[in-house]
Structures are given as structure tokens and as C-alpha cells.
Amino acid sequence: MAWTKILEVNALSPGAREVVKVGNRNILVLNHENQLYAVENSCPHLKLPMKSGKIQDGAIVCSFHRSAFDLNTGEVKTWCPWPPGVGKLLSMVSAAKTLPVFPLRVEDGNILIDLPE
């Protein structure tokens, strides 16, 4: 594993979200209920940003078409249920895909991430 420093831990207070650039990826790092998570900041459906997504039942929900992804695994919980009548059409744009999630750890006051090569 190649851990990379991305933020100081005190820069991410409870409820905070930051998008950090690591290599060619934009990673959304968030502090939800004092638990740190890191996910791709691009919804796997239409590549729209995830930063404004709500957190519900352990998932981050895309604010554009309401697909929901488990914060721990990235697995799809719901795929394109919205907008009514159009959601089914939107779901045909691409098959359901997991949201990439990345391991984090805190060391010496810093948040470190491990990204696949």
C-alpha cells in the first residue's frame, strides 16, 4: 500500500467535506458523525459531482438523480429512482456501477489515503 497525505485531520471537522486532487482523481473526503470516508467525487452514472450529496442510512445520495451508494463499500443501494417518469430512462443511460471508495487512516495528525495504482 502506498499511503499519501491528503489533509490535516483538523481541517475536516464533523460534517465537513473536501475535494482533494490526488494524481488524476478528484476524491471527496468527508467527516460524517466523526467517521472519515473517501469516495470518487464523480457519480458513476453521469459523472456529476458527489460533494453536494446527502448522507442517508449509511449512503451518499447523488443530488442530481438520487442514486445512493454505500459509504463503506460503494455498492449501489438505489439506482436512478428520480426524477419520476424520467428516472427509468436515465437508468438506461448506463448500468448500475459501484462508486469507488478508498481506505483512509489518520497518522500524526494527517489523513492518508491509499489509491490503487
Sequence and secondary structure as in RCSB ss.txt:
>XXXX:A:sequence
MAWTKILEVNALSPGAREVVKVGNRNILVLNHENQLYAVENSCPHLKLPMKSGKIQDGAIVCSFHRSAFDLNTGE
VKTWCPWPPGVGKLLSMVSAAKTLPVFPLRVEDGNILIDLPE
>XXXX:A:secstr
  EEEEEEGGGS TT EEEEEETTEEEEEEEETTEEEEEESS TTT    TT EEETTEEE TTT  EEETTT  
EEE    STTTHHHHHTTS      B  EEEETTEEEEE   
